[in-house]
Amino acid sequence: MIRAFDLGPVRVGGSALCVIAGPCVIEGLDTCIQVGAAVQALCAELGFGYVFKASFDKANRTSVTSFRGPGLKAGVEMLAEVRERLGVPVLTDFHEVYQAAPAAEVVDILQVPAFLARQTDLLVAAAKTGKPVNVKKAQFMAPWDMKHVVGKLKESGCDRILLTERGVTFGYNTLVVDFRSLPQMRALGHPVCYDVTHSLQQPSGQGGQSGATREFAPHLARAAVAVGVDALFIEVHPDPEHARSDAAAQLSIPAAADLLRQVARMRKAVDAT
């Protein structure tokens, strides 16, 4: 039995697919609103739930000179504005224990980044906010190891949990996706999400920044829906080539629209079988 939960009007783990999408990092309010409004309209058309996502700080950038975002205070203020203006649930990630409570005052769901999925203090801090928590499975973890993550969250009072697959390290600068992980993690009793764009990353593949093979995004998204998934995570930018984070992986708004329409057709076909 899957423990579905609600993020305002969006059901995570219900019959409708949930789409978590937005720019990798907050570059400005206008970009967030532009992407959020476009994906919101598309999800309404396709019958998907929509959750806006953007990071106020990217503490795990490849280079020390890379853009990290506006920071906690300004970032949370912009996320609150997105939530107010678009009327959609909002997700953001955090990297330090002290960031959990102030972020939770605004967002509907907190995210623990993949590199930090085993950090007990972060999981406990997220759980104690009372908000749902999305945890990305670390690139070095097996899907069955996520039972310990779930255990830490539950022990700390959180039972509204989403588990996300984002690829596994395979040699240097390469990730692969074992789609068996989706049903294996779902067997832990919580909804699962597939992170389309991050699983296409080539970590540090361009020297001072990560590369990606985003041309395969539709293929892997369709595969995830065919296997069975409760949510898709997609990073979307109006001009990916000039994005200030994850430029190689993010999808343009038209590309995201095409992908989600393909996913809708695949979902319909799967439901009919």
N, C-alpha and C positions, 0 to 999 in steps of 0.2 A: 504494500500500500504506500503510495507516494504522498508525502506530507506537503500538499500544495499550500500556497499562501498568497495573500493579496498585497499588492502595492497600489493603494488607491483603487482605480478602476481596472487595474491589470491583474489578472490571475496568473501566477507562476506555477506551472505544473497542472494546469487545467487542459481543456480540450483545444484551446487556441494557442498557437505558437506565440511566444514572447520574443520581441526583438529589442535588444539592448544596443543602441547605436548613438554615435556622436563623434566629434573630433578627438584625437588621441589626447591632446592637452588643450586647456583653455588658452586660446590666443587672443580672445576678445569676445565681448558679449555679442556683437553683430554676427560673428561666425557661428557661435553656438545657436543663436536664434535661427539663422538661415538653415543650418543643417537640421536642427530639431524640427522646425516647421515642415521641411520637405519630407523627412522620414515619417513624421507623425501623420501627414496626409496620406502617404503611401500605405502605411500600416492600416489606417482606417479603411482605405479602399480594399485591401486584401484580407481584412478580418483578423489582423495580428494585434496583439497588445504591444504597446510601445513604452520603453523606458529610455530616457535620455542619459547619455554617459559622457563625461569629460573629466580629466584629471586637473586638480589645482596645482599639483607638483609631481614631476616625474623624477624621482630620486635615483632611478636606476638607468639613467642615460649612459651611453657608451663613453662619451668624452666629458671631461669636466667643463668644457666650454659650451656644451649643448644647452639649448633653451629648456628650462625646466617648468615654466609656467608662472602664473602670477603670485603664487604662494597661498597659504591657508586663508587668511582674512579676505583678501580681494577675490580669491577663487570661490570661496563659499558664498560671498555676496552675489557673484554672477550666477552661480548655480541656483540660488534662491530666486533671482530674477527670471531665469529660464523656467523654473517650476511655476512661478506666478503667471508669467505671460502666456505660456503654452498649455498650462494645466496638465502637465504630464509628470509621472514619477521621475525621480532623478537618482542616479547612481554615481558615486565617485570612489576612488581608491585612496588609501592612506598608507604611510610608511613608518610613522612613529606613534607610539602609544598616546602621546598627548594630543594628537590630531583627531582621535576617534570621537570624542565627545562634542567638540565644536562642529565637526563635519556632520555628525548625526542630528544636530539641531535643525539642519536644512534638508539633508538628503533622505530618501525613502529606503535606501539600501546601501550598506557599506561594502566595499570590496577589499579583500586582502590579496595583494599581488602574488604572482606565482613564486617569485624568488623567496617570498616570506611566508609561504604556506605552512611551514613547520614552526614558526615563531609563536610560541605559546602566549607570550605577553600580548602580542597583537591580536590574536584570536580572542583572548579573554577580554581585552579592552573593547573589541568590536561587539562581543556578546553582551557586555554589561551596559551598552547604550540602549538596549531594548529593541534595536532595529534588526531587520533581516540582514543576513550576511552572505555575500557571494565570495567563495574562495576559489581561486584559480589553482588547479593542480600544478605543482612545481614541475619544471622540465626534467627533473631527476627522480620524480616519484612514480611509483606504480599506482594504478587506479585503486587497488585494494588497500593501499596505505592511507587513503583518504578517510578510512574508518577512524583513524586516530585524530584527524582534524575534526571530524564530526563529533567525536567523543569529547574533545576539548571544548567545543562550542556548547554542546549540550550540558556539560558539567558546569559551564559558566552561565547557563540560563537561556541559551538561544536554541530554538527548535525550528526557526524559519530560515532554512539553509538552502543555498544553491551551490552546486559544484560544477566547475567549468574545466573543460579539456582545452588545452592550448598548445599541444604538441610536446614531444619528448626529444631531448638532446640526442642527436645521432652523429657522432663524430664532431669535427670542428665546424662552427658556423652553420649548422644544419639542424632542422627540426623535422620530425616525422610524426604522423598521427596514426595511432592504433585505435581504430574505431570500436574495437571491443571494449575500450574503456568506458564508453557511454552506458551500455547496459550494466557493466560491472559496477560503476559508481552509482547508477540508479538503483541497483539492488541494495544500496545502503539505506534506501527509503526516502531519498530527497530528490527534487528535480535536478536535471542536468542541463548544462549549457555547452554549446560548442563555440569556441572563439575562432571565427573564420580568419580574420586578418592576422592576428598574432601568431597563429600556427603556420603562417606562410613566411614568417620572418626568417632571415639569415642573420642571427645575432653577430654583431660586429663585422658583418660580411663585407662592408665597404670601408674597412679600416676604422675611421673615427665615428662611424654610424652603422646601423643595421641595414641590411638589404632585405629584399623580399621577392617572392614570385607571385604577385597578386593576380596574374593571369589565370592562376588555378583556383581562385576563390569560388567561382560558381561550381566547379567540379566537387570541391570538398564540402561546400555547403549542401549540395544535393545529396552527397553521400551521408552526411550527418542526419539529414531529415529522413533518408531511406532507412538508416539504422534505427532511428528513434531518438528524438531530442525534445526538450521542453522549451529551450530558448536558443537563440543565436546571438552572438556578440560580434558586431561589425564596427570598425572605425571608418568614419565617413568625413570627407573634407571637400569644400567647394573647389579647391585647387591643390590636389594631392602633391604635385611636383614641388610646390612651394610651401608645403606644410612644415611647421617648425619642429615636428616630432613624427617619427614613423612615416616619413614621406614616401618611402618605397612600398609600404604595405597598405596605406589607407586607400579607400575607394572613393571615386568621385560620386556626386549625387546621382548622375545618370547610371553609372555602373552599379551602384547599390540598388537602384530601382530595378534594373534588369535582373540582378541576382535574386532579389526578393520575389519578383514575379515568377522566376524559375522555381524558386523554393515553394511558392504557393501551388504551382502545378504539381510538383513532386509530392507535396503534403496531401493534396487531393487524391493523387494516385495511390499513395500508401494507405490512406484512410479507406479507400475503396476495396483494398485487398483483404 
